[in-house]
């Protein structure tokens, strides 16, 4: 499931992924909130937390994720990802190289640094 996190500026969509993410999690939670936030903020910065209770994603959820990302390709700003999960860090690091905006990986111990970085990132940096 996705949990929308509070305590971030409105131009930052802050999400925590918990358990096993399904396609329904995208349809019911993430896609509507992304669409709504992007109507108000372009570029929209993203703070994505995959903590110790994150168990991965179903294949259909990965497809939804790719469609969401590509469908809003020019709408994304800076992205901060917080996770200790080695395989996810590798995947995000790889795809982050191809992304047109800054993508930074942070370890769980650096959660507050990630929050500060994404909060302080200027829209021009992500444009």
C-alpha positions in Angstrom: 0.0 0.0 0.0 1.0 3.6 -0.5 0.8 6.1 2.4 0.9 9.8 1.5 3.2 11.5 4.0 2.5 14.9 5.6 5.0 17.5 6.6 6.3 18.3 3.1 5.7 21.4 0.9 2.8 21.1 -1.5 5.1 20.9 -4.5 6.6 17.6 -3.1 4.6 14.4 -3.3 5.9 12.3 -0.4 5.0 8.6 -0.4 5.9 5.7 1.7 5.5 2.2 0.2 4.6 -0.6 2.6 4.0 -4.3 2.2 3.6 -5.6 -1.4 2.5 -3.0 -3.9 -0.3 -4.1 -6.3 -1.7 -2.5 -9.4 -4.8 -1.6 -7.4 -2.5 0.6 -5.1 -1.6 2.6 -8.1 -5.2 2.9 -9.4 -6.8 3.8 -6.0 -4.1 5.9 -4.4 -1.1 6.9 -6.4 -2.4 7.8 -9.9 -5.2 10.1 -8.6 -2.9 12.0 -6.2 -0.2 12.3 -8.9 -2.7 13.7 -11.4 -4.2 16.1 -8.8 -0.8 17.4 -7.7 0.6 17.8 -11.2 -2.4 20.0 -12.1 -1.1 22.4 -9.4 2.7 21.9 -9.6 4.9 21.4 -12.6 7.5 20.2 -12.0 6.3 18.0 -9.2 9.1 16.8 -6.9 8.9 13.3 -5.5 10.0 11.8 -2.2 9.7 8.0 -2.3 10.3 6.0 0.9 10.7 2.2 0.8 11.3 1.4 4.4 12.0 -1.9 6.1 8.3 -2.9 5.8 8.3 -2.6 2.0 8.1 -6.1 0.5 8.3 -5.3 -3.2 6.0 -4.8 -6.2 3.8 -7.1 -8.2 4.7 -7.2 -11.9 1.4 -5.4 -12.8 2.4 -2.6 -10.3 5.8 -2.2 -12.0 3.9 -1.8 -15.3 1.7 0.9 -13.7 4.8 2.6 -12.3 6.4 2.7 -15.7 3.3 4.1 -17.4 2.8 6.7 -14.7 6.4 7.8 -15.0 6.5 7.9 -18.8 3.0 9.5 -19.0 4.2 12.4 -16.9 7.8 12.4 -18.2 8.1 16.2 -18.4 6.0 16.9 -15.3 8.5 15.4 -12.8 11.0 17.5 -10.9 13.8 16.3 -8.5 13.3 12.8 -7.0 14.6 11.6 -3.6 14.4 7.8 -2.9 15.0 6.5 0.6 15.7 2.8 0.9 18.2 0.3 2.2 17.1 -2.5 -0.1 20.1 -3.2 -2.3 18.3 -4.6 -5.4 15.9 -1.6 -5.5 18.8 0.8 -5.0 20.5 -0.8 -8.1 17.3 -0.5 -10.2 16.6 3.1 -9.2 20.3 4.0 -9.7 20.3 2.5 -13.2 17.0 4.2 -14.3 18.0 7.4 -12.6 20.9 7.8 -15.0 18.4 8.0 -17.9 16.1 10.4 -16.1 16.1 14.1 -17.2 15.8 15.4 -13.6 18.1 14.9 -10.5 17.5 11.6 -8.8 19.2 11.0 -5.5 19.3 7.8 -3.4 19.4 8.0 0.4 19.8 5.3 3.0 17.1 4.9 5.7 19.5 6.5 8.2 19.6 9.6 6.0 15.8 10.0 5.8 16.0 13.6 7.2 18.8 14.5 4.8 16.6 13.3 1.9 13.6 15.3 3.2 15.8 18.4 3.5 17.3 17.9 0.0 13.9 17.5 -1.8 12.3 20.3 0.2 15.2 22.7 -0.6 15.5 21.6 -4.3 14.5 24.6 -6.5 12.1 24.1 -9.3 14.7 25.5 -11.7 17.0 22.7 -10.7 14.3 20.2 -11.7 13.2 22.0 -14.9 
